[in-house]
Amino acid sequence: MRDSRPTPSPRRLQLIRRVGALIFTMSLLGIGSAASPASVAATGSCTGYTHYSAPPPYIRVLRQSGPDAGHSVKVEFKKWVKHVLGTQMPGYYPRESLRANAVYVKQYGWYYLLQGHWRGGKDSLGVCYDVKDAGDGWYVPEKRSFTASQAAAVEATWNYTVRKISYGRWRFVLTGWRAGAFVQCAADSDGWHLMQHSAYDCGKDGLSWRQIVARYLTHSKVVTHH
């Protein structure tokens, strides 16, 4: 039987392909420890934070497990950073490696709190959230906590953020991290992610956390905020 449906025009086919590509890109946002900057859509804000000079007081987290599963919960921001670092890098890693990862975790959450960086997530009741408890760094306080060394790394770097040069300006950027490989310091750097296993080697080699950040985030600098 002959298909009687009209054949889409070339222009309409191109539009369909673009929409399909966009949907595929959006589906990747929840995969891995951090989404690519190219896949981030500027869609308003959940928490409504607008400051780059002081960390936000809290973050909204979608719980996908635990007693609050399915709901957006309000979490003290520093507490969230400590818990995520506690699940992302072992407490016995070198102090400077932990500090570098602490900066990355803090800035990742902070970035998605900012006006214009919200990804549009809402729980089943329609309450918005900034990050998920898995896929944006593990936040499972009922199962995993943090060590004294991990907490100390967060405290020691709390007044610092990183900036990356873009179009002639130093900008507050999205950071990300991956496990990476057990290779020499920054040998697997991709210019953006902190590769945690090779960052261990950086710390053992005596690099400061600032130097470690510079090895993994190209064209960047560390700035102080109050």
Disulfide bonds with the S-S distance in Angstrom:
Cys46-Cys128 2.01
Cys185-Cys202 1.98
